[in-house]
Amino acid sequence: MSASITLIGSITSGYHDQFNDWLAKHSLSGSSRVLTNQDDDVAVVQLLLDDCALDETAVRKELLVLSNHTGIDHIYQASMLDIRTPGVAVFDMDSTLIKAEVMDELAVEAGIGEQIAAVTASAMRGEIDFVDSFVQRLALLNGLSSAVMDGVYERIQHMDGIATLMPVLHHFGWHTAILSGGFTYFADRVQAQYGMTEVHANVLEIQNNVLTGKHLGEIVDGARKKHLLTQIVEAQQVDWSQTIACGDGANDLLMLNHAALGVALHAKPLVREQAPCPMNNLGLNGILYLLGMTTNEINAIGS
């Protein structure tokens, strides 16, 4: 299917004219649709581009500049996925499916929240190695009672749009997975709540109801996420053109750039620059608009 550019945000008629000038400057044309309704909080307009030769890398960079300047997401997709054909969709958990970094929340319980949060933020920005930082941060949680984990999960807010996105993907037969650098204790509960298909995350070592500061098994880092995505796609015998990955941190970049649709959701600056589809103005439900669905179509399935 054809390439597209999707605008998400406060889109005025004046900005429509400005963007049309930008399209003309780049010899781009196509047919546009407004996907949202007038009473929606955020407007979404999708332009299906006519066939043309363009420098995708240069176009993405220019659209990111426009996004940063206007506050309106300008998202280029080289090809459109078909929501009605079953595919594979994988998601980071921390700051993607939930509005928290679980390691940081456990650190708060241990009284070292600021100390660990600073390291987490640096790792997510890609400034330090994820695996090294993971091992160092986890070691600081040695001695923390596992009894605090239920309370931590209960206070965590889930990402906007998750309760809209998952039923629609499952309605059309999509295989959904959590690929998380966080912990199975929390990822398993998110999976159960939204009916997701499978979970791959880190396992906390717990002895006598106390965290040991160690993990069990292989750490789920960026390379592992990409490998797991490939493994799932092959097991499901899905065409790569029907794959979605969504995350926010530097350890998500490999899978974001490996999937057909790689959505960087409320992502760190480095990730916005290097991921295919940075999106700030909607939650997870924004993925459905990138797939060409309208508000009415989404609501018809969710109701």
C-alpha positions in Angstrom: 0.0 0.0 0.0 1.0 3.6 -0.5 3.1 5.7 1.8 1.5 8.2 4.2 2.0 11.2 6.4 -0.2 11.5 9.5 -0.7 14.7 11.4 -1.8 14.4 15.0 -2.5 17.5 17.2 -4.1 20.9 17.1 -4.4 21.3 13.3 -5.9 24.6 12.2 -7.0 25.5 8.7 -4.1 27.9 8.5 -1.7 25.1 9.3 -3.3 22.9 6.6 -2.3 25.6 4.1 1.3 25.8 5.4 1.6 22.0 5.2 0.3 21.9 1.7 3.0 24.5 0.8 5.5 22.1 2.3 4.1 19.2 0.3 4.3 21.2 -2.9 7.8 22.3 -2.2 8.8 18.6 -2.1 6.6 17.7 -5.1 4.4 15.5 -2.9 0.7 15.0 -3.4 -2.1 12.6 -2.4 -5.5 12.3 -0.9 -6.2 13.2 2.7 -8.8 12.1 5.3 -9.8 13.4 8.6 -9.9 10.4 10.9 -11.2 12.0 14.0 -14.5 13.6 14.9 -15.1 17.2 15.8 -15.6 16.4 19.5 -12.3 14.5 19.8 -9.7 16.2 21.9 -7.0 15.7 19.3 -7.3 15.9 15.5 -5.8 13.3 13.2 -5.5 13.9 9.4 -3.9 11.2 7.2 -2.5 11.9 3.8 -2.0 8.9 1.5 0.8 9.9 -0.8 0.7 9.4 -4.6 3.6 7.2 -5.9 6.7 9.2 -6.1 10.5 9.0 -5.5 11.6 10.6 -2.3 14.5 10.4 0.2 12.8 8.8 3.2 15.5 9.7 5.6 15.5 13.4 4.6 11.7 13.5 4.7 11.6 12.0 8.2 14.2 14.5 9.5 12.2 17.4 8.0 8.9 16.1 9.5 10.6 15.8 12.9 11.7 19.4 12.7 8.1 20.4 11.9 6.8 18.3 14.8 9.2 19.9 17.2 8.4 23.4 15.9 4.6 23.1 15.8 3.8 20.6 18.5 1.9 18.6 15.9 3.1 15.1 15.2 4.1 14.6 11.5 4.5 10.8 11.1 5.8 9.3 7.8 5.1 5.7 7.0 6.7 4.1 4.0 3.8 1.7 3.7 0.4 1.2 5.3 -0.4 -1.9 7.3 -3.7 -3.6 7.0 -5.4 -3.7 10.5 -7.9 -6.3 9.2 -5.1 -8.8 8.4 -3.7 -10.5 11.5 -0.2 -9.5 12.4 2.2 -9.2 15.4 2.3 -6.2 17.7 4.9 -6.0 20.4 5.2 -3.5 23.2 7.7 -2.3 25.7 6.0 -2.0 29.2 7.6 0.7 31.3 6.6 4.2 30.2 4.8 2.6 27.2 2.0 0.3 28.5 2.3 1.9 31.9 3.2 5.4 33.0 6.1 4.4 35.2 9.5 2.8 35.4 8.9 -0.2 37.7 12.6 -0.2 38.8 12.2 3.4 40.0 9.0 2.6 41.8 10.7 -0.3 43.7 13.5 2.1 44.5 11.1 4.5 46.1 10.0 1.7 48.4 13.6 1.0 49.2 14.2 4.7 50.0 16.6 5.3 47.1 14.2 6.5 44.5 16.2 9.6 43.2 19.4 7.6 43.1 18.0 4.9 40.8 15.7 7.2 38.8 18.7 9.2 37.6 20.4 6.1 36.3 17.2 4.8 34.7 16.7 8.1 32.8 20.3 8.0 31.6 19.9 4.5 30.3 16.6 5.3 28.5 18.3 8.2 26.8 21.0 5.9 25.6 23.8 7.5 27.5 24.9 4.4 29.4 24.6 0.7 28.6 21.2 -0.8 29.6 22.5 -4.1 30.8 25.2 -2.6 33.0 22.8 -0.1 34.5 20.1 -2.8 35.0 22.5 -5.0 37.0 23.7 -2.0 39.1 20.3 -0.7 39.9 18.9 -4.1 40.7 21.7 -4.8 43.1 20.6 -1.7 45.1 17.3 -3.4 45.8 18.8 -6.2 47.7 16.8 -6.8 50.9 13.6 -5.1 49.8 10.5 -7.1 50.9 8.5 -8.6 47.9 5.4 -7.6 49.9 5.6 -4.1 48.5 5.1 -5.2 44.9 1.4 -5.5 45.0 1.1 -1.9 46.2 3.5 -0.7 43.6 1.4 -2.2 40.8 -1.8 -0.9 42.2 -0.6 2.7 42.2 0.8 2.6 38.7 -1.3 4.3 36.0 -1.7 2.6 32.7 -1.0 4.4 29.5 -3.8 6.4 27.9 -5.4 4.4 25.1 -4.3 0.9 26.1 -7.9 -0.1 26.9 -8.9 1.0 23.4 -6.0 -0.4 21.4 -5.8 -3.9 22.7 -9.5 -4.9 22.1 -9.3 -3.7 18.5 -6.0 -5.5 17.8 -7.5 -8.7 19.3 -10.8 -8.2 17.4 -8.8 -8.5 14.1 -6.7 -11.5 15.3 -3.4 -9.8 16.1 -0.8 -11.5 18.3 0.2 -9.1 21.0 3.3 -9.4 23.2 5.1 -7.5 26.0 8.8 -7.3 25.5 10.0 -5.6 28.6 13.2 -4.7 30.3 11.1 -4.6 33.5 9.9 -7.5 35.5 7.5 -10.4 34.8 5.7 -9.8 38.1 4.3 -6.6 36.7 4.2 -7.6 33.0 2.2 -10.7 33.7 -0.5 -8.6 35.4 -0.7 -6.2 32.5 -0.9 -9.1 30.1 -3.8 -10.6 32.1 -5.7 -7.4 32.4 -5.7 -6.7 28.6 -5.7 -10.2 27.2 -2.3 -9.9 25.6 -0.9 -13.1 24.1 2.6 -13.5 25.7 5.2 -11.9 27.9 9.0 -11.7 27.9 10.5 -9.8 30.8 13.1 -10.1 33.5 12.6 -12.4 36.4 13.3 -11.1 39.9 15.1 -13.5 42.2 13.1 -13.6 45.5 14.2 -15.7 48.5 12.2 -15.8 51.8 10.0 -13.0 50.4 12.9 -10.7 49.9 14.5 -9.4 46.7 18.1 -10.6 46.4 19.2 -7.8 44.1 19.6 -10.4 41.3 17.7 -11.7 38.3 17.1 -15.1 36.9 17.7 -15.9 33.2 18.7 -13.7 30.3 18.2 -10.0 30.6 15.7 -8.5 28.1 17.8 -5.7 26.5 17.5 -4.1 23.1 19.1 -6.9 21.2 17.0 -9.5 23.0 13.8 -7.5 22.2 14.7 -7.5 18.5 15.5 -11.3 18.6 12.2 -12.0 20.4 10.2 -10.0 17.8 11.8 -12.0 15.0 11.1 -15.2 16.9 7.5 -14.4 17.4 6.9 -13.3 13.8 8.5 -16.5 12.5 6.4 -18.7 14.9 3.2 -16.9 13.9 4.1 -17.1 10.2 3.2 -13.5 9.8 4.5 -11.3 6.9 6.9 -8.6 8.1 4.7 -6.0 6.5 2.2 -6.8 9.3 4.4 -6.0 12.3 4.2 -3.3 14.9 6.6 -2.4 17.7 6.1 0.4 20.2 8.4 1.7 22.9 10.0 4.8 24.3 13.6 4.2 25.3 16.9 3.7 23.7 16.7 -0.1 24.4 13.6 -0.2 22.1 15.3 1.3 19.0 16.4 -2.0 17.5 12.8 -3.4 17.5 11.3 -0.1 16.5 13.5 0.0 13.4 12.9 -3.8 12.7 9.1 -3.7 12.6 7.1 -2.4 9.7 5.5 0.2 12.0 7.9 1.3 14.8 6.1 3.8 17.0 8.2 5.8 19.5 5.6 6.8 22.1 6.3 9.9 24.2 10.0 9.0 23.6 13.3 10.4 24.7 14.9 12.9 22.2 17.5 10.4 20.9 14.7 7.8 20.3 12.5 10.5 18.5 15.4 11.2 16.2 16.2 7.6 15.4 12.9 5.8 15.4 10.6 5.7 12.3 7.4 7.1 13.8 7.7 9.4 16.9 4.2 10.2 18.4 3.6 12.5 21.3 0.0 13.8 21.1 -1.9 10.6 21.7 -1.6 7.5 23.8 -1.5 3.9 22.5 -4.8 4.5 20.7 -2.9 6.7 18.3 -1.5 3.5 16.7 -5.0 2.7 15.4 -5.1 6.1 13.5 -1.7 5.3 12.0 -3.4 2.1 10.7 -6.0 4.2 9.0 -8.9 3.7 11.3 -11.4 6.4 12.1 -12.8 7.3 15.5 -16.1 5.9 14.5 -14.6 2.6 13.4 -12.6 2.3 16.6 -15.6 3.1 18.8 -17.8 0.6 16.9 -15.4 -2.2 17.9 -14.8 -1.0 21.4 -18.5 -0.5 22.3 
